[in-house]
Amino acid sequence: AELTSYTMYRDEEVDEDKAYDGTALPVFSASWRVLDETYTQEFNLASKPGGRLSWVTGLFFYRNQNEYPSFNQAVGGAPPVNAFTSKITQSSVAAFADATYEILDDLFLTAGVRASWDESDASYLDRVDPAGSRRGKESWTSVTPRLVLRYQLTPSSSVYGSYTKGYKAGLVPILESTTPVSPEKIDAFEVGYKLASRRVSFDAAAFYYDYKDLQVAAYVGTISLTRNAAESTIYGVDAQLTANVTDRFTVRAGAAYTHGRYDRFDGA
């Protein structure tokens, strides 16, 4: 087996200002700073190529801290006032494993699972009205599997069918309230065909996505509010083709049909 470590760190500082009234007059403006720090670490242990069985397993860690150390508002040309400060920390830890086995000649079965723990810790300090300050903290866990059955028609083409259970962590929308937004979950089904030769590559797929608690962001006045849609469904088909007609001339074409609908969305 082979052990691989992936490490990522990003530190970002942004200063912004905006005239909310949209005019040159000093009616209402604001300036603020955003500090955003992200760190991820992943360890992968993967089997060497060759043989009927291939596998990978690993651990993943993620942490993001987003902070507004100041949000200065100015009304009618008066000196700016620091209206609020906020800090949101999102953390995630996961363990995963995935294996593919050639159960018969040219017939492959893939099975995988991921176990995740996520936490959202947020605070909001109202500098104008301290009674409006708030703090919220929530955590979630999930276990999400996937299955894929693939048959290799030729060395360069395959047909497949897959089922995947997906999960998107919840959050505490502290600028709005301390009421957590629930995790978004999906049951995804797909069947398709893939071809990859020296001259031509082609793939086509049909898919069906069944969402529970889809996370939707929409503006209410000047505030972006995130909430859960109860249920939604997306299905469709798509295909794309790349043909290397000559060494210097390539043609690409693609088409897709998608149907999406909120099956139920209370208070939409």
C-alpha positions in Angstrom: 0.0 0.0 0.0 1.0 3.6 -0.3 0.4 6.3 2.3 -0.2 9.9 1.1 -0.6 13.1 3.1 -2.4 16.2 1.7 -2.1 19.5 3.7 -3.7 22.8 2.8 -3.6 26.2 4.6 -5.1 29.5 3.4 -5.2 32.8 5.3 -7.2 35.6 3.6 -7.9 39.2 4.7 -10.3 41.4 2.8 -11.2 45.1 3.4 -14.5 46.2 1.8 -16.7 49.3 1.7 -20.0 50.0 0.1 -22.5 52.9 -0.3 -25.7 51.1 0.3 -27.9 54.0 -0.9 -26.3 53.8 -4.4 -25.7 57.5 -4.7 -22.8 59.9 -4.2 -24.6 61.4 -1.2 -23.5 60.3 2.3 -26.8 58.7 3.1 -25.8 55.2 4.3 -22.4 53.5 3.9 -20.4 50.8 5.6 -16.9 49.5 5.7 -15.7 46.2 7.1 -12.9 43.6 7.3 -13.2 39.9 6.8 -10.7 37.4 8.1 -10.9 33.9 6.7 -8.6 31.1 7.7 -8.9 27.5 6.4 -6.9 24.4 7.2 -7.4 20.8 5.8 -5.5 17.6 6.4 -6.1 14.3 4.7 -4.3 10.9 5.0 -4.9 8.3 2.3 -3.7 4.7 2.4 -4.2 3.1 -1.0 -3.5 -0.4 -2.4 -0.9 -0.8 -5.2 -2.3 -1.3 -8.7 -2.8 -4.8 -10.0 -4.9 -7.7 -8.8 -8.7 -8.1 -8.7 -9.1 -5.9 -5.6 -8.2 -2.2 -5.2 -9.0 -0.1 -2.2 -8.4 3.2 -0.5 -9.0 4.3 3.1 -8.3 7.6 4.9 -8.9 10.3 7.4 -9.9 13.9 6.7 -9.9 17.0 8.9 -11.3 20.5 8.0 -11.5 23.7 9.9 -12.6 27.1 8.7 -12.8 30.3 10.8 -14.6 33.3 9.3 -14.5 36.5 11.3 -15.9 40.1 11.0 -13.7 42.0 13.5 -15.5 45.2 12.6 -18.5 46.4 10.6 -18.5 50.2 10.6 -21.7 52.0 9.5 -22.1 55.7 8.7 -25.5 57.4 8.4 -26.0 60.9 7.0 -22.4 61.8 7.0 -22.0 61.1 10.8 -18.8 59.4 12.1 -18.9 55.6 11.5 -20.1 53.3 14.3 -18.9 49.7 14.7 -22.3 47.9 14.5 -21.2 44.4 15.2 -18.5 41.7 15.2 -19.0 38.0 14.5 -17.1 34.8 14.3 -18.1 31.5 12.7 -16.0 28.3 13.0 -16.9 25.2 11.0 -15.1 22.0 11.8 -15.3 18.5 10.2 -13.7 15.1 10.9 -14.3 12.1 8.6 -13.1 8.6 8.1 -13.7 6.8 4.8 -13.0 3.6 2.9 -13.7 2.5 -0.7 -12.9 -0.8 -2.5 -13.4 -2.2 -6.0 -13.4 -5.9 -6.7 -13.6 -7.7 -10.1 -16.2 -10.3 -9.1 -16.2 -11.8 -12.7 -14.1 -11.1 -15.7 -14.8 -7.4 -16.7 -17.5 -7.0 -14.0 -16.5 -4.7 -11.1 -18.3 -4.0 -7.9 -17.4 -0.8 -5.9 -18.5 -0.2 -2.3 -17.6 2.6 0.0 -18.6 4.4 3.2 -17.8 7.7 4.9 -18.5 8.6 8.5 -18.5 12.3 9.3 -18.7 14.5 12.4 -19.4 18.2 11.8 -19.7 21.2 14.1 -20.7 24.9 13.7 -19.8 27.3 16.5 -20.9 30.9 15.9 -21.1 34.1 17.9 -22.5 37.6 17.1 -21.8 40.7 19.3 -24.1 43.6 18.7 -22.1 46.7 19.5 -25.2 49.0 19.3 -27.6 46.9 21.3 -25.8 44.3 23.5 -29.2 42.6 24.1 -29.1 41.5 20.5 -25.9 39.6 20.9 -26.1 35.8 20.5 -24.1 32.6 20.5 -24.9 29.2 18.9 -23.2 25.8 18.7 -24.4 22.6 17.0 -22.9 19.3 15.8 -24.1 16.6 13.5 -23.0 13.1 12.5 -23.6 11.1 9.3 -22.7 7.7 7.7 -23.0 7.8 3.9 -22.5 4.7 1.6 -22.1 4.3 -2.1 -22.3 1.3 -4.5 -21.3 1.1 -8.2 -21.6 -1.9 -10.5 -19.6 -1.5 -13.8 -19.2 -3.8 -16.7 -16.3 -3.3 -19.1 -17.6 -3.8 -22.6 -14.2 -3.3 -24.2 -10.8 -2.1 -22.9 -11.9 1.5 -23.7 -15.7 1.5 -22.8 -18.0 0.6 -19.9 -21.6 0.7 -18.7 -22.4 1.4 -15.0 -25.0 1.9 -12.4 -24.5 3.7 -9.1 -26.2 4.7 -5.9 -24.7 7.3 -3.6 -26.0 8.8 -0.3 -24.8 12.3 0.1 -24.6 14.7 3.0 -23.9 18.4 3.4 -23.2 19.7 6.9 -25.6 22.0 8.8 -24.7 25.4 10.1 -25.7 28.1 12.6 -26.7 31.2 10.6 -25.6 33.6 13.4 -26.3 36.8 11.5 -29.9 35.7 11.3 -30.5 33.7 14.5 -29.2 30.8 16.6 -31.6 28.3 15.0 -29.5 25.7 13.2 -30.0 24.9 9.5 -30.3 21.1 9.3 -27.9 19.0 7.1 -28.8 18.5 3.5 -29.2 14.9 2.4 -29.5 13.3 -1.0 -30.1 9.8 -2.5 -28.5 9.9 -5.9 -29.0 7.2 -8.6 -27.2 7.2 -12.0 -26.8 4.9 -15.0 -24.4 5.6 -17.8 -22.0 4.7 -20.6 -18.4 5.9 -21.0 -16.0 5.5 -24.0 -12.4 6.8 -24.1 -10.3 5.9 -27.1 -7.4 7.7 -28.8 -9.7 9.6 -31.2 -13.1 9.7 -29.5 -14.3 10.1 -26.0 -18.0 9.9 -25.2 -20.2 9.7 -22.1 -23.9 9.7 -21.5 -25.8 9.4 -18.2 -29.3 9.5 -16.7 -29.6 10.6 -13.1 -32.2 10.9 -10.4 -31.6 13.0 -7.2 -33.9 12.9 -4.2 -33.1 15.7 -1.7 -34.2 16.0 1.9 -33.8 19.3 3.8 -32.2 21.1 0.8 -30.3 24.2 2.0 -31.6 27.3 0.1 -30.2 30.8 0.5 -32.5 33.8 -0.5 -32.5 37.5 0.2 -35.1 38.9 2.5 -34.6 42.6 2.3 -30.8 43.1 2.5 -30.1 39.9 4.4 -29.3 36.6 2.9 -31.3 33.9 4.8 -30.4 30.2 4.6 -33.2 27.7 5.4 -34.2 24.1 4.6 -36.6 23.2 1.8 -38.4 20.1 2.9 -38.1 18.0 -0.2 -37.0 18.4 -3.8 -36.3 16.2 -6.8 -34.0 16.6 -9.8 -33.7 14.2 -12.7 -32.3 14.4 -16.2 -29.9 13.1 -18.9 -26.7 14.5 -20.3 -24.1 13.5 -22.9 -20.9 14.9 -24.2 -18.6 14.0 -27.1 -15.0 14.9 -28.0 -13.6 13.8 -31.3 -10.0 14.4 -32.3 -10.6 14.6 -36.1 -6.9 15.2 -36.7 -3.9 16.0 -34.5 -4.8 19.7 -34.9 -8.6 19.7 -35.2 -10.9 18.7 -32.3 -14.7 18.9 -32.1 -16.6 18.9 -28.8 -20.4 18.7 -28.4 -22.7 18.3 -25.4 -26.3 18.4 -24.4 -28.3 18.0 -21.2 -31.9 18.0 -20.0 -32.6 18.7 -16.4 -35.9 18.8 -14.5 -35.9 20.2 -10.9 -38.8 20.8 -8.6 -39.5 21.6 -4.9 -41.9 18.8 -3.9 -42.6 20.6 -0.6 -41.2 23.9 0.7 -43.2 25.3 3.6 -43.1 29.1 3.8 -41.4 29.5 0.4 
